[in-house]
Amino acid sequence: MYPALPTINLIAALAILAFSTACFAQNSLPTLALAPFSDSDGDTARPALHPAWRLTGLPAKLKVPIAKFEVTSAGGEAVLQISTDKSYGVLTHAWQGPAPAHLAWRWRVTQPVANANLSTKAGDDAALKVCVMFDQATADIPFLQRAALALARTATGQDLPSATLCYVWDARSPIGTSGANPYSARVRYIVLNGPGNPSGQWQTQQRRVADDFQALFGAESASTPPIIAIAVGADSDNTQGQSLAYLSQLRWLP
């Protein structure tokens, strides 16, 4: 069991989930499609983010800068460049439905967060993470975590997701490391790339999301709940560091 958290820490921990509930209604897609990062209708010389991807940061009262998410070109394709400088940011794409068979993407980190440590609050930073948010039944959540989630929903005025699974590129943890976010057990992670992967090289990932949910949340829910959003995050606010990473071809596969 995890103890209830002070309100400000809980809001910070769940800021990766902190997007408007209106985002669900406006951008949910009934098919397997995820919008590309680039808005092809924009200026091709200065490509903009597709409007389906919504950028959020930490609550304004915490005075933490928002990480930069920019569309750039690499190897002849449009890719998402994510940079942090003592900052925090999340791109969220609403998507509702049962988990498709696979979530796939390509990513690389050229500058990891030097002092990140996913197991501690002081080190809870990452140069890049891909997260899946679920509408887990409240009755399945342990009592203290359920109370903490209710507190966060009241404090933010938003219907925050009840379970979030994050795939992380981390500079410290061995590949395959998994656990709960040190601020909130409603956010859990798996390290897919780490110290064994040279920085600056593209890596391809393909995950069975339902299997990963069961590995991390299966003790609470026997079946995988519906998905409500996909998110891309990066932060270096806790360690006061910097990072640079890239992401492309994020997509569902049947």
Protein Blocks (a to p, Z undefined) as FASTA:
>chain_A
ZZdddfklmmmmmmmmmccfklmmmmocfbfbdcdfbdfkbcfklccddfklccddddfk
lopacdddddddeehiacdddddehiacddddddeddddfbdcdddddfbdcfkgcfkbm
klmccfbdcdddddddfklpcfklmmmmmmmmmmnopacdfbdcdddddfkbcghiacdd
fkbmkbccddfbdfklcghiacdddddfklmmmmmmmmmpmbdcddfbdcddddfklnop
adddddehiacdZZ
